[in-house]
Amino acid sequence: MGVHAPPPKPTIAGGIWLALVVTVPLAGLLGGYELIRWLVG
């Protein structure tokens, strides 16, 4: 039979990485939107 390891515990580094993964694309979308608005209008 297989060895069942406990699920990994969340770490500070994992939290920072997850925050960056969520924040960077969102910031890029908002920044691009503002840039287009500024260029158009």
N, C-alpha and C positions, 0 to 999 in steps of 0.2 A: 504494500500500500504506500501511498505518497505521504510525505511529511507536510503537515499543514502549519504554515507559519502565520503568526498573527498579522493583521493588516498593518501597514506602515503608519507610524505616528506622524502627524503633521509637524513640520519644522518651520523655523523662522525663514530659512532660505526658500523652502517650498512656498510659503506664503508670499514672499517677495516676488518670486518667479511668477506665481499665479496672478498677482496684482499687475505685474508688468505685461503679461500676456493679454489681460483684459483691457488695460489702460492704453497701451500704445496704439492698437488699431482704432480705438474710439477717438483718441486724440488726433490721429491722422485724418479720420473722417471729418471731425469737426473743423480741423484746421483747413482741410481742402474745401469744405463748404464755405467757410469764411473767406478764403482766398478767392473763390469763384464769385462770391457776392461782391467782394471788393473790386475785382476786375470788371465785372459787368456793370456795377452800379455806382 
